[in-house]
Amino acid sequence: MSPLDLHNDSVVIDGLIIAKWNRELLEDMRRGGLTAANCTVSVWEGFQATVDNIVKSNQLMAECSDLVRPVRTTADISRAKEEGKTGIIYGFQNAHAFEDQIGYVEIFKQLGVGIVQLCYNTQNLVGTGCYERDGGLSGFGREIVAEMNRVGIMCDLSHVGGKTSEEVILESQKPVCYSHCLPSGLKEHPRNKSDEELKFIADHGGFVGVTMFTPFLRAGIDATVDDYVEAIEYVMNIVGEDAIGIGTDFTQGHGQDFFEWLTHDKGYARRLTSFGKIINPEGIRTIGEFPNLTEALLRRGFSEPQVRKIMGENWVRVLKDVWGE
């Protein structure tokens, strides 16, 4: 089977996309052969603004129903594959939209939210992000984790501090994930995870999606798709071939104003970090170039079964477990 044939035959899931929502993006998802993607609908927004984002996203999906379908279950992912569409999973990068209301967790589940990152870089009511002193998971946070377990929303810890992450991993009765991270063993950065952290989440039944965000890759903005594959291989050697997947963190279509919003606390307050130039690795600059990743994995020496697992089968298995199907 050729690399392109394998890609087209595989279930391909991107565990994190925060690109600009429009038809052009959804068309590029189809060019890239994406079966499903976790698409961010909330970062700094509270309850009302997040609901508004979901309303707009629902409208776009209705207008582009020839390209996409909503995903509430893993059976919907299978249907997307059969229909030649991309399944859209709604996800948060911050639990801020839950505000101080545990009941909002189930409301958002009913609106199609399947994955929620507990903190985005800084402190919230649940715990602490990776850019400030980590006070760990709060008592309220433990209740939020329990409710997310109950209704079937996956806990994501990508931007979460080390102590809070460890306590969520131990608290959760369902698998949790780093949906989009890189190893600090290849490049030291507050957003990257140590070998010990990667092993800890895997040893407790968790999951790791590997990102290609170049500020966190060893080669930085000079990175290629092969540098991304190097990071995937590094992580797989720690967590194993059944606990790893893709989480690109595609920001396609956004301008500098968007990154300014992301990199300031609450979207407007103190500056947390500065990414510098934002450019994706050569060979996978756009979502439409996703087949090049399958080819690069094969070129690196991964077997066809391993490539199928990394590209999406592992995500399906862990989501089925979390969503309680």
N, C-alpha and C positions, 0 to 999 in steps of 0.2 A: 504494500500500500504506500503510495507517495505521501510526502508530508501534507500536501494540500488535501488529499483524499482522507487522510487520518483526521485532520482538523475538521473537515466537513462532516465526518461521521461521528465525531466525539460530541459529548455534552460539554459546552464551553461556558464557564461561569466566572464572571468578574466580581469578586467579593467587595469591591468599593469603587464606585464612580461618583465624582462630584463635579461633573461637567455641566455646561450650560444647556438647559433643557430647550430643545427645539426640534423640528422635523429633520433638519440637517444632521443633528447628532444621532437621531434614531436610525436614519438611513445609513450612517457610518457604522452603527452597531450591526446592522444586517450585512454590510460589506465585510465586517470582521468575523462574521459567523457566530456572534454571541447568542447563546441559548438563553442566558439569564444574567442579570446584574443587580447588585445591591446599590440602589441609587439614593443619594443623600437628599432628604427633604427638610432637614433641620440641623442647624449648627448652634448659633447663638439665639435663635428665636424662642419665644415663649409659646404657650399653648395656642393662642389665637393666631399668631403669625404662622405657626406650623400648620394648623388646619388650613389656612389660606393657601399655603404652598401645596398642600395635598389637593385642594380644589383645583388649582391651576394645573397640576400634574395630571389629575384625572381628565381634565378637559383636553389636554394635549394628547393623552393616550387614546381618548375617544376619537379625536380628529385623525389620529395616525394608527387606527386599529388594523390597517393592512400591514403594519410593521411590528407592532408590539401587542402584548397582552399582560394584564395584571397577574401577579403571582401571590397566592395565599397559601398554597400547598406545593409539595414537590411533584404532585401529579400535574399541577399547572406548568411546571418546568418541562415535564415530559410532553405535554400538549404543545408548548411553545416549539419544542424541537420538531414535533410531527408537522406543525403548521408552517414551519419556516419563519417563525417570528422570534422576537426577543422578549423574554419574560421579565417584567419589572417588579423587583422587590423594593418596597420603600424602607429606607433606613435613616436613623438619626446618628449624628456624630456627637451628641450631647444629650444627657437626660434632662436638660433644662426645661424642655417642653412639658415634662411631667409636672413642673412647678412643685407644689407641696401636696399634691393630690394623688394618692396611690390609685384611686379609681380611674385616673387618666390613662394608666398603663393599658387597661383592657379596652378603653375607647380607641386608642391608637391601634391596637391589635385589630380591632374591628374595621378600621380604616385601611388596613393592609400593611401595617408596619411589622416587619419580621425580624429586624436586627437593630439594636440600640447600643451605641457606645455610651458608657456611663459618664465619662467626663471628657470635655474637649480642652486639653492643655492646662486648665486651671481648676480651682476649687468650685464645687457646686454643693447642693444639699446632699448629694449622694456620697461624694468622695473627692479625691484630688487628682488633677491632671499632672502631666509629666514635666511641666515648666515651673513648678513651685514646690515648696516644702510639703511633703506628703503626710497628711494626718490619718490616712487610712479610710476604710469604709465606715460611714456613719451608721448610727442605729437606724435612721430613716432609710439609708442605703440598703441595709440588710432587708428591710421590708420591701423595697423596690425590687431587689434581686429575687426574693421569694415570689412576688407577684409576676415578674417577668417569666420565671419558671412555670408558674401556674397557667398563665394564658398562652405561653409558647412564643416568647420573644427572646432571641439570642442576645446574650451579654457580650458586647465588644469592648476590648481593653486596649485598643491600639494607641490612643493618645493619653492613656491613664497612667498615673504614677505607679512605681514599683510596689509600694506597700499596699495601696488600694487594690491593685491588680491581684496580688497574692491573696488578699482577704476575700475578694470576689471569687477567685478560683476555688478557694476552700469552702465558701459559703454556698455557692450555686449547686443545686441538685442536678442540673443539666450541663452539657458541655458549653464552655465559653470559648471566645476566640480573640486573637489579634487578627482582625480582618485585613489589615494592611500595615505591615511592618518590615523592617530589615534588621539584620544582625549587627550588633555593635562589634562583633568579632572581625568584621570587615571594615567598619568605620564607626568610630566613637561619635555618638550624637544623642542628645536627650530623647529623641523619638525612637531610637533603635533599641532593640532588646538584647540583653546579654545571653550568652550560651545557657547560663543557669535559669534565666527566666523562660527561655524557649523550652528547655527540658522540663521545667516545672509544669507549664501549662499542658504539655503533651502527656506527661506522666499522670496527670489528673483528668485525662480524657478530652482535653481541649484541642483547639485547631489553630493553625497559623496560615494566614494568607500573606503572601510576599508581595511587597509593593515595588514599583520601579521609579519612585519619585527621586529624581537625580540628586537633589541636595543631600540625600541620605545614602546614596550609592558610593562605593569606594572611588570610582572614577569621576564622580560629580557630573557636571554638564557635558563632559566628554564621553559619557557612558554609551555603550551600544547594547543591543538586545542580548549579546553574549555576556556582557557584564551583569545584566539582570539574571540570566540563567546561572551564572556563577553564584549569585546570592541564593537563588532557589536551591541549588545543589548543597550549599553550605547549611541552609536551614534543614533540608531533608536529612542530611547526615546526623542531625541532632534529634529531630522529632519523628523521623521515620516516614515512609512513603504513603502512609494512610492518614496522616494528620496535617497534610500540607496542600495548599491551593494557591490561587491567584487572587490578588487584590490590588489592582494597578494604581489606584488613586488618580485616575485620569481627571484632569481639570480642563479638558478641551473646551475651547470657545470663550473662556473667561479672560478678562483684562486685568491690569495691575490693580485696579480699584477693588476687585474681588479678593486678591491676595492681601491687600491692606486690611480689609475687613476680617479675613481669617486670622491674621497674625497679631491682632490687637485683642486684649482681653475683653470679652463681651461684645466684640466687634468694633469698639470705639475707644476703649480705655488705654491702659499702658501697652507698649509694644512688647511682645513676647519673644519674637524672633524675626529674622529677615532672611528670606530664601535667596535673594539675589535673582539671577536670571533663571527663568523657569523654562526648561526644554526637556522633552522626554527623550529616552535613549534612541539613538539612531537605529532604525529598523522597526521601531514600534512607536513612532511619533504620534500616530493617530489610532483610534480604535479600529479603523478599517484595516490596519496592518497586523491585526491579531494573528493571522495565520503564520506570520514570520516567527512568532514565539514557539509554536508547535515545531516548526522546522529547526529552530535553534536548540530546542530541547533534544530532539533526535540527533542533531549534529554533536551535541555534548556527550552523547552516549546513553541517554535514557532509553529504556525499552518502550515499546508501544503501550503495554499495560500501565507502566508508570506515567507516561504522558497523559493517557486518558484519566488517570486518577488526579494528577496535578491540575489538568485543565478544567475539571469540573465534577468528576464522579465523587471525589471526596467531599466536596461542598454539599452535594445532594444527600449523601449519607448522614452527615452531621446535622444538616437542616431538618431532615426527617426526624431525627432523634429529638432535637430541641422543640420542633413544632408539634410533637406528639402525635404523629400520624401512624 
